[in-house]
Amino acid sequence: MRMEIAVLMRWIVISSLLLVSVYSLTTLSKKNNSDRRQFVSGVCSSFASSCIISNASPAVANSNNDNQDILSLLESKTIHWDVSKPWADVRYSSSSLQQSSLDYAPPASNNPIFYPTWMEGYHTINYKFKGASFPQGRQILTLRTPGAGLGTCLSLPNIGYNPSTFPIHFIRQSRNGQEEVYEDLANNVPRIFEAFWPQSKVSNRVSNDLTPKCLVTGDGCTVEVNPNLHFPATRLTIDFDGPTRRGGRLIQSIDATMLDTSVQSNVADDSYYTTKTFSQYNMNQDLQLFYKEISSFQRKEEGNIVGKVRVAAFLPKYIQAMDSSGTGSGSINSYDDNEAVAIYDYNVSIQRIDETEASTF
């Protein structure tokens, strides 16, 4: 109870964004009116546990710029879902998840992000919460909003929280005579998750089309057993173990797919910009979430990097259809379902370290 009160007070002071419990979509559809009230007045329950990662082919370089000004997305008051892309319709139906127990994710992008060579190696990263905004008002927020509950947005697993500094890793590979640097998601995702939610514990991770799990004990992590664990990835899942509001600890699973990625660079000031559009499925809650991560990185003196991370949260299309049909609250069916309902902003600072120092965290 004390932990819940502390969380509630932090959100009231910082951003007025309240974290709430995550329930199944079946339950949510029967409780639509009360869920909206809970989102703006409730406290979130805790859940957490392990990491699986599934990779796209490392042979595909990211060239999807689409003349999009990513920098403007970091400053814009609102962000829209890109309806022109082939994958756009995954957000438009509650049945967009495949019903196979082995594959419940929409098709992943075949364009993993490659970063500038100055991001290779080990670094520490520090996140500082800048603010949250709600372009269409708080009245349309629901428990299906990414960031509403702990772990409902893998890019920022605990909105409003300032985690302690933690290490991240980027890997360089040579391919076709070119040097490419990509994020080591098998290393970084568990680090980010546990840093933002210190009470949680990631227990395993898998790579390359759900190959064998790499356990926190080290089992299944060797190159012989799991050769593609640290390859470029556009799909990832995590299992995590953490406290619950009702007491005790609970193991949960998340599967997140990068539907699309894009990059831009500015050689003049050593800046690099990326976007990742996600479909995330919290399996135990049967909760499907959609969001877009926009990031910037600028190299400073002595290899230090400063940047921003912004996440735009979207609601599934069918929520508005439910409201219009009378199965929902019926009070907000005029909102724009292609516009973000919440935007979260963080500043980040990154400092280079060596592998030995990274192992001390």
C-alpha positions as a Python dict, from the first residue, in 0.01 Angstrom:
ca = {
    (1, 'M'): (0, 0, 0),
    (2, 'R'): (283, 243, 79),
    (3, 'M'): (442, 171, -259),
    (4, 'E'): (113, 245, -438),
    (5, 'I'): (69, 577, -256),
    (6, 'A'): (425, 679, -342),
    (7, 'V'): (371, 602, -709),
    (8, 'L'): (47, 798, -711),
    (9, 'M'): (204, 1104, -551),
    (10, 'R'): (499, 1099, -793),
    (11, 'W'): (267, 1112, -1093),
    (12, 'I'): (52, 1385, -948),
    (13, 'V'): (357, 1603, -891),
    (14, 'I'): (548, 1526, -1210),
    (15, 'S'): (299, 1477, -1488),
    (16, 'S'): (-50, 1397, -1361),
    (17, 'L'): (-22, 1076, -1562),
    (18, 'L'): (-135, 788, -1343),
    (19, 'L'): (-20, 431, -1387),
    (20, 'V'): (-293, 169, -1369),
    (21, 'S'): (-346, -204, -1349),
    (22, 'V'): (-343, -401, -1673),
    (23, 'Y'): (-635, -635, -1735),
    (24, 'S'): (-726, -857, -2029),
    (25, 'L'): (-896, -708, -2334),
    (26, 'T'): (-1194, -934, -2268),
    (27, 'T'): (-1237, -780, -1925),
    (28, 'L'): (-1171, -430, -2056),
    (29, 'S'): (-1445, -449, -2317),
    (30, 'K'): (-1696, -512, -2039),
    (31, 'K'): (-1565, -233, -1816),
    (32, 'N'): (-1500, 51, -2059),
    (33, 'N'): (-1655, 333, -1857),
    (34, 'S'): (-1482, 245, -1532),
    (35, 'D'): (-1149, 182, -1707),
    (36, 'R'): (-1128, 542, -1830),
    (37, 'R'): (-1198, 671, -1482),
    (38, 'Q'): (-936, 434, -1341),
    (39, 'F'): (-674, 559, -1587),
    (40, 'V'): (-697, 916, -1456),
    (41, 'S'): (-744, 824, -1092),
    (42, 'G'): (-589, 481, -1024),
    (43, 'V'): (-253, 336, -935),
    (44, 'C'): (-84, 70, -1149),
    (45, 'S'): (-19, -284, -1046),
    (46, 'S'): (328, -433, -1089),
    (47, 'F'): (428, -728, -1304),
    (48, 'A'): (761, -846, -1457),
    (49, 'S'): (1003, -1145, -1573),
    (50, 'S'): (1240, -1253, -1888),
    (51, 'C'): (1356, -1167, -2241),
    (52, 'I'): (1323, -1328, -2582),
    (53, 'I'): (1451, -1164, -2898),
    (54, 'S'): (1374, -1249, -3259),
    (55, 'N'): (1589, -1111, -3537),
    (56, 'A'): (1552, -995, -3893),
    (57, 'S'): (1827, -1090, -4134),
    (58, 'P'): (2143, -890, -4059),
    (59, 'A'): (2206, -876, -4431),
    (60, 'V'): (1935, -613, -4479),
    (61, 'A'): (2055, -258, -4421),
    (62, 'N'): (1813, 15, -4319),
    (63, 'S'): (1750, 262, -4600),
    (64, 'N'): (1396, 372, -4515),
    (65, 'N'): (1424, 751, -4487),
    (66, 'D'): (1105, 838, -4680),
    (67, 'N'): (1204, 1206, -4669),
    (68, 'Q'): (1051, 1221, -4325),
    (69, 'D'): (1186, 1495, -4101),
    (70, 'I'): (1248, 1294, -3786),
    (71, 'L'): (1381, 1597, -3604),
    (72, 'S'): (1044, 1768, -3637),
    (73, 'L'): (876, 1471, -3471),
    (74, 'L'): (1084, 1535, -3159),
    (75, 'E'): (936, 1883, -3127),
    (76, 'S'): (586, 1842, -3270),
    (77, 'K'): (285, 1884, -3042),
    (78, 'T'): (125, 1578, -3198),
    (79, 'I'): (227, 1271, -3396),
    (80, 'H'): (20, 1067, -3639),
    (81, 'W'): (9, 698, -3727),
    (82, 'D'): (142, 643, -4079),
    (83, 'V'): (-161, 507, -4265),
    (84, 'S'): (28, 485, -4596),
    (85, 'K'): (246, 189, -4493),
    (86, 'P'): (155, -175, -4570),
    (87, 'W'): (165, -261, -4200),
    (88, 'A'): (-69, 20, -4093),
    (89, 'D'): (-378, -202, -4070),
    (90, 'V'): (-239, -415, -3786),
    (91, 'R'): (-374, -151, -3548),
    (92, 'Y'): (-721, -163, -3698),
    (93, 'S'): (-854, -491, -3566),
    (94, 'S'): (-858, -674, -3238),
    (95, 'S'): (-791, -993, -3438),
    (96, 'S'): (-469, -866, -3599),
    (97, 'L'): (-267, -1095, -3374),
    (98, 'Q'): (-217, -1440, -3515),
    (99, 'Q'): (-382, -1705, -3300),
    (100, 'S'): (-93, -1952, -3306),
    (101, 'S'): (62, -2014, -2965),
    (102, 'L'): (404, -1991, -3132),
    (103, 'D'): (352, -1674, -3333),
    (104, 'Y'): (121, -1399, -3207),
    (105, 'A'): (294, -1104, -3367),
    (106, 'P'): (236, -914, -3693),
    (107, 'P'): (512, -928, -3957),
    (108, 'A'): (833, -762, -3838),
    (109, 'S'): (1023, -509, -4046),
    (110, 'N'): (1320, -649, -4237),
    (111, 'N'): (1508, -323, -4174),
    (112, 'P'): (1689, -331, -3840),
    (113, 'I'): (1843, 4, -3752),
    (114, 'F'): (2213, 58, -3811),
    (115, 'Y'): (2384, 337, -3620),
    (116, 'P'): (2693, 554, -3685),
    (117, 'T'): (3028, 394, -3604),
    (118, 'W'): (3081, 633, -3313),
    (119, 'M'): (2809, 444, -3122),
    (120, 'E'): (3001, 116, -3129),
    (121, 'G'): (3099, -40, -2799),
    (122, 'Y'): (2987, -9, -2438),
    (123, 'H'): (2832, 303, -2287),
    (124, 'T'): (2645, 417, -1981),
    (125, 'I'): (2312, 586, -2041),
    (126, 'N'): (2115, 815, -1814),
    (127, 'Y'): (1743, 892, -1870),
    (128, 'K'): (1577, 1208, -1734),
    (129, 'F'): (1202, 1251, -1759),
    (130, 'K'): (1111, 1572, -1941),
    (131, 'G'): (732, 1552, -1949),
    (132, 'A'): (414, 1393, -2081),
    (133, 'S'): (142, 1548, -2294),
    (134, 'F'): (-202, 1436, -2412),
    (135, 'P'): (-278, 1593, -2753),
    (136, 'Q'): (-645, 1491, -2752),
    (137, 'G'): (-716, 1528, -2381),
    (138, 'R'): (-708, 1286, -2089),
    (139, 'Q'): (-1072, 1185, -2128),
    (140, 'I'): (-991, 936, -2405),
    (141, 'L'): (-711, 755, -2223),
    (142, 'T'): (-773, 388, -2148),
    (143, 'L'): (-583, 94, -2003),
    (144, 'R'): (-488, 5, -2360),
    (145, 'T'): (-273, 319, -2383),
    (146, 'P'): (99, 227, -2401),
    (147, 'G'): (265, 355, -2085),
    (148, 'A'): (-54, 333, -1877),
    (149, 'G'): (84, 38, -1684),
    (150, 'L'): (430, -79, -1592),
    (151, 'G'): (584, -271, -1881),
    (152, 'T'): (325, -165, -2138),
    (153, 'C'): (588, 25, -2341),
    (154, 'L'): (925, -148, -2371),
    (155, 'S'): (1092, 170, -2495),
    (156, 'L'): (1007, 340, -2162),
    (157, 'P'): (883, 70, -1922),
    (158, 'N'): (792, 306, -1636),
    (159, 'I'): (678, 647, -1757),
    (160, 'G'): (785, 933, -1531),
    (161, 'Y'): (1055, 734, -1352),
    (162, 'N'): (1420, 846, -1365),
    (163, 'P'): (1628, 526, -1358),
    (164, 'S'): (1981, 496, -1230),
    (165, 'T'): (2258, 498, -1490),
    (166, 'F'): (2306, 159, -1658),
    (167, 'P'): (2522, 15, -1939),
    (168, 'I'): (2420, -46, -2301),
    (169, 'H'): (2603, -210, -2591),
    (170, 'F'): (2629, -156, -2968),
    (171, 'I'): (2802, -409, -3194),
    (172, 'R'): (3005, -344, -3508),
    (173, 'Q'): (3009, -592, -3796),
    (174, 'S'): (3171, -590, -4139),
    (175, 'R'): (2945, -687, -4428),
    (176, 'N'): (3004, -649, -4799),
    (177, 'G'): (3300, -423, -4730),
    (178, 'Q'): (3096, -187, -4510),
    (179, 'E'): (3110, -129, -4137),
    (180, 'E'): (2770, -150, -3964),
    (181, 'V'): (2681, -82, -3602),
    (182, 'Y'): (2362, -213, -3447),
    (183, 'E'): (2206, -226, -3102),
    (184, 'D'): (2267, -540, -2896),
    (185, 'L'): (1903, -586, -2798),
    (186, 'A'): (1972, -914, -2617),
    (187, 'N'): (2187, -712, -2378),
    (188, 'N'): (2007, -378, -2375),
    (189, 'V'): (1639, -471, -2340),
    (190, 'P'): (1682, -647, -2002),
    (191, 'R'): (1905, -362, -1882),
    (192, 'I'): (1649, -97, -1974),
    (193, 'F'): (1360, -293, -1827),
    (194, 'E'): (1525, -358, -1491),
    (195, 'A'): (1663, -3, -1467),
    (196, 'F'): (1318, 149, -1516),
    (197, 'W'): (1159, -109, -1287),
    (198, 'P'): (1414, -205, -1020),
    (199, 'Q'): (1174, -448, -851),
    (200, 'S'): (1158, -662, -1166),
    (201, 'K'): (1398, -931, -1278),
    (202, 'V'): (1448, -1041, -1638),
    (203, 'S'): (1518, -1413, -1639),
    (204, 'N'): (1590, -1511, -2000),
    (205, 'R'): (1622, -1396, -2360),
    (206, 'V'): (1610, -1557, -2705),
    (207, 'S'): (1720, -1446, -3051),
    (208, 'N'): (1669, -1515, -3422),
    (209, 'D'): (1311, -1633, -3474),
    (210, 'L'): (1265, -1748, -3116),
    (211, 'T'): (1570, -1972, -3091),
    (212, 'P'): (1662, -2130, -2754),
    (213, 'K'): (1626, -1910, -2449),
    (214, 'C'): (1933, -1751, -2296),
    (215, 'L'): (1872, -1777, -1923),
    (216, 'V'): (1998, -1540, -1657),
    (217, 'T'): (2198, -1839, -1526),
    (218, 'G'): (2395, -1842, -1852),
    (219, 'D'): (2233, -2157, -1988),
    (220, 'G'): (2157, -2135, -2359),
    (221, 'C'): (2370, -1822, -2407),
    (222, 'T'): (2681, -1960, -2573),
    (223, 'V'): (2763, -1904, -2938),
    (224, 'E'): (2743, -2280, -2996),
    (225, 'V'): (2387, -2303, -2860),
    (226, 'N'): (2257, -1961, -2962),
    (227, 'P'): (2474, -1822, -3243),
    (228, 'N'): (2233, -1545, -3345),
    (229, 'L'): (2149, -1416, -2998),
    (230, 'H'): (2331, -1087, -3055),
    (231, 'F'): (2237, -1032, -3421),
    (232, 'P'): (2034, -728, -3542),
    (233, 'A'): (1670, -771, -3437),
    (234, 'T'): (1327, -634, -3524),
    (235, 'R'): (1124, -852, -3290),
    (236, 'L'): (1176, -921, -2921),
    (237, 'T'): (994, -1078, -2632),
    (238, 'I'): (1063, -1064, -2262),
    (239, 'D'): (953, -1266, -1962),
    (240, 'F'): (990, -1085, -1634),
    (241, 'D'): (925, -1151, -1267),
    (242, 'G'): (808, -871, -1039),
    (243, 'P'): (582, -766, -753),
    (244, 'T'): (205, -739, -788),
    (245, 'R'): (-38, -502, -621),
    (246, 'R'): (-212, -793, -456),
    (247, 'G'): (111, -923, -309),
    (248, 'G'): (360, -1184, -417),
    (249, 'R'): (537, -1194, -750),
    (250, 'L'): (409, -1284, -1095),
    (251, 'I'): (575, -1395, -1419),
    (252, 'Q'): (455, -1216, -1734),
    (253, 'S'): (553, -1230, -2103),
    (254, 'I'): (573, -957, -2368),
    (255, 'D'): (623, -986, -2744),
    (256, 'A'): (716, -663, -2926),
    (257, 'T'): (749, -628, -3302),
    (258, 'M'): (913, -341, -3489),
    (259, 'L'): (672, -283, -3776),
    (260, 'D'): (883, -13, -3935),
    (261, 'T'): (1208, 178, -3886),
    (262, 'S'): (1370, 485, -4038),
    (263, 'V'): (1690, 686, -3993),
    (264, 'Q'): (1832, 1025, -4078),
    (265, 'S'): (2170, 1181, -4015),
    (266, 'N'): (2329, 1525, -4009),
    (267, 'V'): (2700, 1498, -4076),
    (268, 'A'): (2757, 1868, -4005),
    (269, 'D'): (2683, 1836, -3632),
    (270, 'D'): (2733, 1460, -3581),
    (271, 'S'): (2363, 1398, -3523),
    (272, 'Y'): (2165, 1081, -3588),
    (273, 'Y'): (1788, 1030, -3573),
    (274, 'T'): (1581, 710, -3565),
    (275, 'T'): (1218, 600, -3554),
    (276, 'K'): (1078, 260, -3456),
    (277, 'T'): (708, 177, -3482),
    (278, 'F'): (601, -102, -3245),
    (279, 'S'): (318, -345, -3198),
    (280, 'Q'): (350, -488, -2847),
    (281, 'Y'): (153, -780, -2706),
    (282, 'N'): (141, -839, -2331),
    (283, 'M'): (49, -1204, -2345),
    (284, 'N'): (-84, -1272, -1997),
    (285, 'Q'): (-317, -972, -2011),
    (286, 'D'): (-411, -1031, -2378),
    (287, 'L'): (-325, -664, -2421),
    (288, 'Q'): (-223, -526, -2762),
    (289, 'L'): (-44, -190, -2771),
    (290, 'F'): (88, 41, -3045),
    (291, 'Y'): (349, 315, -3019),
    (292, 'K'): (624, 497, -3206),
    (293, 'E'): (968, 569, -3061),
    (294, 'I'): (1160, 870, -3194),
    (295, 'S'): (1522, 917, -3083),
    (296, 'S'): (1809, 1156, -3145),
    (297, 'F'): (2181, 1116, -3076),
    (298, 'Q'): (2448, 1384, -3108),
    (299, 'R'): (2818, 1317, -3055),
    (300, 'K'): (2996, 1566, -2831),
    (301, 'E'): (3354, 1603, -2713),
    (302, 'E'): (3546, 1298, -2587),
    (303, 'G'): (3293, 1059, -2738),
    (304, 'N'): (3006, 1163, -2512),
    (305, 'I'): (2657, 1160, -2665),
    (306, 'V'): (2345, 1357, -2580),
    (307, 'G'): (2000, 1286, -2711),
    (308, 'K'): (1626, 1256, -2669),
    (309, 'V'): (1379, 970, -2659),
    (310, 'R'): (1014, 1037, -2738),
    (311, 'V'): (733, 782, -2746),
    (312, 'A'): (397, 851, -2910),
    (313, 'A'): (120, 620, -2784),
    (314, 'F'): (-177, 518, -3001),
    (315, 'L'): (-503, 341, -2925),
    (316, 'P'): (-620, 42, -3129),
    (317, 'K'): (-868, 140, -3396),
    (318, 'Y'): (-1141, -90, -3266),
    (319, 'I'): (-1183, 113, -2947),
    (320, 'Q'): (-1346, 394, -3140),
    (321, 'A'): (-1563, 141, -3325),
    (322, 'M'): (-1675, 1, -2989),
    (323, 'D'): (-1770, 349, -2871),
    (324, 'S'): (-1959, 423, -3191),
    (325, 'S'): (-2149, 94, -3173),
    (326, 'G'): (-2251, 150, -2815),
    (327, 'T'): (-2043, -133, -2669),
    (328, 'G'): (-1802, 122, -2522),
    (329, 'S'): (-1867, 443, -2333),
    (330, 'G'): (-2011, 612, -2643),
    (331, 'S'): (-1885, 951, -2529),
    (332, 'I'): (-1559, 1007, -2718),
    (333, 'N'): (-1615, 864, -3065),
    (334, 'S'): (-1514, 1189, -3232),
    (335, 'Y'): (-1143, 1166, -3148),
    (336, 'D'): (-881, 1111, -3421),
    (337, 'D'): (-769, 749, -3393),
    (338, 'N'): (-469, 816, -3619),
    (339, 'E'): (-333, 1077, -3377),
    (340, 'A'): (-129, 997, -3067),
    (341, 'V'): (-325, 1008, -2742),
    (342, 'A'): (-14, 1044, -2524),
    (343, 'I'): (345, 1159, -2583),
    (344, 'Y'): (628, 1091, -2338),
    (345, 'D'): (964, 1273, -2349),
    (346, 'Y'): (1302, 1192, -2196),
    (347, 'N'): (1648, 1345, -2232),
    (348, 'V'): (1939, 1102, -2240),
    (349, 'S'): (2313, 1135, -2185),
    (350, 'I'): (2555, 862, -2294),
    (351, 'Q'): (2920, 813, -2196),
    (352, 'R'): (3165, 562, -2338),
    (353, 'I'): (3306, 292, -2109),
    (354, 'D'): (3499, -29, -2169),
    (355, 'E'): (3370, -385, -2138),
    (356, 'T'): (3531, -437, -1800),
    (357, 'E'): (3355, -135, -1653),
    (358, 'A'): (3025, -241, -1809),
    (359, 'S'): (3052, -579, -1634),
    (360, 'T'): (3063, -408, -1293),
    (361, 'F'): (2700, -287, -1314),
}
